[in-house]
Amino acid sequence: MDSDHQIILRMELQIGQLIRLVANLNERVDELEQEKGNREIHRVLQINRTNRV
């Protein structure tokens, strides 16, 4: 293999790693947003219970 081909392969691998990294971060953000949404719903339910009393 010539050096140009090796450089291209290395760049392709790095791009693949970056894509996986971004995908993992997006998954984590989705999880955190869902947890936050669940906490917001829980908080609203608690407020509604205290308002009824």
C-alpha positions as CSV (number, residue, x, y, z in Angstrom):
1,M,0.0,0.0,0.0
2,D,1.2,3.4,-0.8
3,S,1.3,6.1,1.9
4,D,-1.6,8.1,0.4
5,H,-3.9,5.0,0.6
6,Q,-2.9,4.4,4.2
7,I,-3.6,8.0,5.1
8,I,-7.1,7.8,3.4
9,L,-7.8,4.5,5.4
10,R,-6.7,6.1,8.6
11,M,-8.9,9.2,8.0
12,E,-11.9,6.9,7.2
13,L,-11.4,5.1,10.5
14,Q,-11.2,8.3,12.4
15,I,-14.4,9.6,10.7
16,G,-16.1,6.3,11.7
17,Q,-15.0,6.8,15.3
18,L,-16.2,10.4,15.3
19,I,-19.6,9.3,14.0
20,R,-19.9,6.7,16.7
21,L,-18.9,9.2,19.3
22,V,-21.5,11.7,18.2
23,A,-24.2,9.0,18.0
24,N,-23.4,7.9,21.6
25,L,-23.5,11.5,22.8
26,N,-26.9,12.1,21.1
27,E,-28.2,8.9,22.8
28,R,-27.1,10.3,26.2
29,V,-28.7,13.7,25.5
30,D,-31.9,12.0,24.6
31,E,-31.8,10.0,27.8
32,L,-31.1,13.1,29.9
33,E,-33.9,15.0,28.2
34,Q,-36.3,12.1,28.8
35,E,-35.3,12.0,32.5
36,K,-35.8,15.7,32.8
37,G,-39.2,15.4,31.2
38,N,-40.2,12.7,33.6
39,R,-39.1,14.8,36.5
40,E,-41.1,17.8,35.2
41,I,-44.2,15.6,34.9
42,H,-43.6,14.2,38.4
43,R,-43.2,17.8,39.8
44,V,-46.5,18.9,38.1
45,L,-48.3,16.0,39.6
46,Q,-47.0,16.8,43.0
47,I,-48.1,20.5,42.6
48,N,-51.6,19.4,41.5
49,R,-51.9,17.1,44.5
50,T,-51.1,19.9,47.0
51,N,-53.5,22.2,45.2
52,R,-56.3,19.8,45.8
53,V,-55.7,19.6,49.5
